[in-house]
Amino acid sequence: MSTPAPPIEIRSLARKVEVAWFSALCGDDYEYLGVPDGQLRSSYEHCGEIVRTADRLGYQNILLPSSFVVGQEPLPFASAMAASTNQINQLVAIRMGEVHPPMLARHISTIDHIAKGRLTVNIISSDLPGEKMKNEDRYQRARESIEILKQCWTQDKISYHGEYYDIEIPWTDPAKPYQQNGGPLLYFGGISPAARDLCAQHCDVFLMWPETEERLGKTMQELSERAAGYGRKIDFGLRIHMIVRETEEEARAAADKLVSKLDPDVGEAIKARAQDNRSAGVQRQDELRAGAEDDYIEENVWSGIGRARSGCASALVGDPDQVYAKLQRYIDMGMRAFIFSGYPHIEECELFAKHVLPRLDTTKLNIDQGRLPAETPETPLTFGPRK
């Protein structure tokens, strides 16, 4: 009997999933949420150990977030990690507008070659530090940046005339990536109408933050229809925290312990320093938590992390069978990428790899979608002719 297709149109029909972990580049690692621990600071050594742990345990990707806080800047950090990991991809968060797009394409190309194609890009469209733009303007700038990146990766010259960028460059060789057929996959998250339209038109994987299955399903349906309007199909992913233990009682106790020393005022201050703290996605999660019983917005989905975290604010909490069953429900809905994290990040990474990861049928989306070549491709940085 064949496996039933998901209820929405997606790009990757096979029920294989890309499982990623998260490296706390932005100061987001704790034993007790909101209580800083000098051993868990976002240093090169600690964040690098998170990446190497996920690499060793067989995760397919790892998210490197971006924000103007004390911690590692994702692009140079990814370059260092590319040379010290073996098989894991890196999902590098890049805020559009921070770097002139042709030079950004060159930065990405350099890391893509160092990593031999083990690179994906998380498009960020929030305000730059110290900046306040209208929502529509931010997404227009992001759209123009992406369109220039795509010209760099797929054309012989850059010819772009937009609202924010007016560029003519007669060659794109300095920015040609290692990956083929369009370059690195673009992951994106955002729920405003402008955000959804940008993803539908240009990106490959739409990332969602935790909500109820009903809300997630409606978002996926709407994005799938928008993408179809551009003659495209996209994939869907979920960014969520993880608390998995041998029993549900132990998992719930670990969740309670995580917030047991949290000062509410400190939690609000931590949320406020993030650049996305007033985004539509954050407000939707706050709304769900406000109406939840004991912070559980749905069975096994605990929103207590949102008391001291902007962005992804909920965790799957349960025993291995409960967590696995919930993930299967998400896969049935059409999700093909997961980005997990937990506190402390290394310990929870190891627990998920022990209890659940081996049970999942995993893959790398950039391999499945023909971006990562099986053999070294001909590029200006490999064996292409020097000009």
N, C-alpha and C positions, 0 to 999 in steps of 0.2 A: 504494500500500500504506500502510495506517495505521501509525502508530508504536505499538509494543506498550506497554501500560500498565505502570507500575512494579510490582514484585512485592508491594507493600504498598499499603494505602489511604492516599492523601494528598489534600490539598485542591486543589492546583494540578496538574492533569494535563498541561497543555502543557509541553513541554520547554524552557521559557524559564526563565532563572535571574536572580536578583538578585545582582549582584557588588558587594561592599562592600570598602572598605579600612579601615584602623585608624589612629587618631591617638593618639600615645603620651603621653596625659595623665598616666600614672602613672610617668614616669621610664624608660620602656622604649624608648629609642632609642640605638643604638650603631653604631659602625663595627666595633669588636672587642667581642664580648659580654663584659660584666662590667668593661669599662674605661671609666669615665665620661668624657664629652667635653662640655666646657662649651658648645660650639656646638649640641649636640643635647639640651640640657636641656628639660624640659617647661614651657617658658615659653608665654605667650599667643602670642608672635610665631612660635615654631617650630611649635607644635601647630597654630596657625591656618594656617601655610603648608602643612602636610600636608593639611589639609582642603581648602584652595583648590586644591591640586594635583590631588587626587582629583576634585574638582568639575570642573575644567577638562578632565581626561582622560576624563570620561564614566562614572565609576563611579556606581552607582545609590544607594549608601548608604555610611555610614562609622560605625564603632563608636567611641564615646567611653566608655572604661572608667572604673571607679570604684574607688578604694582610698585608705586613709588614709596617703598618702605625699606627698612634695613634688611638686607638679604642679597641673594645672588641675582644679577641681571641675566635673563634667560638665554640670550644669544651667545655671549661669551662662555657662559656656563655649559651650554649645549656643545660648543666646540670642544671644550675640555673633556666632556663625558663621551663624545663620539670616539675619542682616541683611547678611552679606558673601559669600554664596554664591548661585549661580544656579539649579542644577537638582538638586543632590544631597540626598538624605534624610540625616538623622542618626539613628543608633541610640544613644540615650542610656541608659547603664547607671545604674539607680537602685536603691539598696539599700532594701528594704522595711523600714519602721520608723524610718527616719531623719527623715522629715517626716510630720506628722499627715496622714492620708490625704485629708481634704477640701482641705487647703491644698496637698498634693502635686498633687491633680487640678487645682487652680487654677494652680500653677506650670506644669504640662504644657500646660494650655489656653492660657496666655499665650504660651509658646514656639511652640505649634502655630499660633497666629494670626500671630505674627511671621513664621514660616516658610511660611505659607499651606499647611499640611498636609504639609510635608516633614519629618515627625517620626515616628520609631518608638521603642519603649521596650524596653530590655533589663532584665527583672526579675532582681534580685539578691537572694538570701536568706541570704547569709553573716552572721556575727555583726557587730554594730556595733563600732566601735573601742573596745577595752577591755571588751568584753562576751563572755561565754561562755554560750550557751544550748544546750539539748538540740536535736538535729536536728529532732525532731518539733515542738518549740515554735517554732523559727525558721520552719518552713514553715507552721505554723498562723497565725502573725502575718502572713506574706506572703500567705496565702490571704485573710485578712480584709482586708488592705490592697487587694488586687486587687478583691475584691468591692465594696468601698466606691468605688474608682475607677470601676468599671463602673456603679454606681448614679449617680455624678456625671455620667457621660457619656451615660447612656441613660434616666434617670428624672427626674421633676420634683422629687423630694425625696429626702433621705437618711434611711433608717430602718434602722439596723443595730445588732444586739445580739449581740456575740460575746465571746470570751474576753479579747481584748485591747482591743477598741473597743466602746463603747456610745454611739451617736451618733444624735441626732434633729435634723435641720436641714430646715426647711420648704421650701427651694428650692435648686436646683443651678445657677442661672444663672451664678454667678461661676466655675463650673468647666466650662462647656460648651465642648468643643473645636471646632476648625475642621473636622476630619475627621468624617465621618458614618458611620452604620451600625455604631456600636460604638466609635468613636474610634480612636486610634492602635493599630496592631498591637503585640502583646506577644510578644517573643522571650524565650526562657528556656533555660538550660542547667543540668544537674544530673542525677546518675545514681542517687542513693539512692532507695529506694522512695517516700519522702515527696516528693522532688523530682519524680519521674516522675508521680506522681499529681496534683500541683499543675499541672504543665504540661498533662497530658491533660485536666483539667477546665476550665482557664481560659486557656491561652496559645495562640498562633497558630503560632509557629515554634519547634521544638525544636532548639537549637544543640548540636552535639557537638564534642568535641575530637578530635584525630587518634588513630586506632587502626587496626588492620587492617580491611580490608573485611569480613571475617567478623564481627568484633565490632561494627562499625558497623551491619551488616545486622541482627544480632540485637537491638540496641538499638532500631532503627527499627521492627522488627516488634512488639516488646513495647510501645512507646509507641503505635503505631497501634492495637493491640488495646485498650489502656487508654482511649484517646480514644473508640473505638467504644463502650466501656462507658458513656460519658457522652453518647452520641448525637452525637459530634463527629468531625471530621477535622482533622488538623493538617498543617503542612508541616515539612520538615526542612532543616537547614542545617549547614554544616561551617565551623568556625573553624580555620584552618591558616596557617602561614607559607609564604612563597614565595621560592624561589631559582631563577630561570629565566635561562639564558644561551644563547648561540647554539649551544653544544655541551654535551653531558653532562659532558665533562671540565672545561670551564670552570665549570659549575655546581657540580660536586663540589669543585673547587678553592676556589670562593667559600665553600662551606660550611666547609671546613677552615680557611680564613683567618678566618672569623667567630669561631671558638673557639680560635684559635692563641695568644692571649694570656690565656686565662682561667685564673685561679687557682681551683682547686676549692673552697677555703674561701670565697672571695668569692662564687662561684656559689651555694653553699649559703646564705650570708647573704642574698643577693638573693632567693632563693626563700622564705626564712623570714619576710621582712617582709610578704609578701602575705597577705591575710586568708583566702585559700582554699588555703593551702599544704598543709594536711593533709586536704583534701577527698578523697572517694572517687575523683573523676575524676583528680586529680593522682596519687594512688597507683597507679591503673591505668596511667597513662602511664609512671610510674617503673618499674613492673613490666615493661612491654613493652621499655623501653630496656635494662633489666638483662639481658634475654635476647636482645638484638639483636646482630647481627654488624656491627661498625663503626658502630653506632648506627642502622643501617637496619632498621626494624621490618617493612618491606615494600618491594617494589621502588619506588624513587624517593621513599620516605617516610623522612626522616632525623630522628632524635629527639635530635640533639646539642644543640638549643636548650634542652632540658629540664635540662641541667646547670646552667643559671643562670636559669631562668624557671619560676615556678609558672603554673598554667593551661595554655594552649595551648603545647605543648612540642615540636612537630614541624613540619617543612617539606616541601613538595614540591620536590624537587631534580631538575632535568633540563633538556633542551633544549625549545624551544617545542612540538614534536610530542609529546614524552613527557608534558609537563605537560597539554597539551590532551587527550591520550588518557586520562589518569588522571581528569581532570575529567568526561569523557564517561562513564566508568564510574560515577562518583559520581551523575551525572544519571540514568543508567539505573537506579540503585538507588532513585531517588526524591528525591534532594536537589534543592532549588529555591532555596537561598540559600547563598552563600559569603562568608566574611569573611576576607580575606587581609591579610598584613602582611609586612614584610621589613626587613632591616637594611642600611644606614640606610633609614628608612621612605620618604623622598621618592624616593631613587634607585631602590629596588626597585619602588615604585609606578609609576614611569615605565617601567621595564623590562617589567613585566607588561603595562602598557597598550600597549607597543610590540609585544610578541611574541605575546600570547595573547588579550587582551581583545577585540580586533575580530573574532575568530573565534567568539565566543560569542553565542548568541541571548539577549539580555538583556531584563529588564523590571523594574518596581518592583511588589513584591507588594501594597503598599497601593493602587495603582491597579487592579491586576487584581482585587482583592477588594472593590472598591467603597467603600473608605474615603476616598480622596482625590477630592473632587468636581471635575468639569471646570470648573465656574463657582463663583464665591464663594457659599457657603451662607448661609442666614439663621441667624445666631447673635446672642447679646446683644452681641458685640464687632464684628459686621459691620453689617448693616442691620436686625436684629431690633428690635422695639419696645422703647423704653426704659421701664422700670417704676419 
